[in-house]
Amino acid sequence: MVECVASLIPALKYFKQFLMVTDGDTSIFKGLGSSVKILFQRCLWHIPHQFKWYLWKDGVKRKSDELIYALSQLLEISNVAMFLFQHSKTPPD
């Protein structure tokens, strides 16, 4: 186990579960293993930013109706958890 990750384990174990927001990289799971329960969340900035790159690779033109529609649908899906949280009395799992 990488030393810098190993040193985090005692601090992270203090929490019942830990929300990890990343750019999509999951390598920290290799370092932590099953010693800490981590809830993984992809950074909401990285989701559309990286999605636009994949659309471009598929030939979707920048500022096209197709790109705008796809991004709007993606952002709506990405924000569902926050919407549900704001309209409930308990945070999402």
Buried (B, 14 or more C-beta within 10 A) or exposed (E): EEEEBEEBBEEBEEEEEBEBEEEEEEEBBEBBEEBBEBEEEBEBEBBBEBBBEEBEEEEEEEEEEEBEEBBEEBEEEBEEBEEEEEEEEEEEE
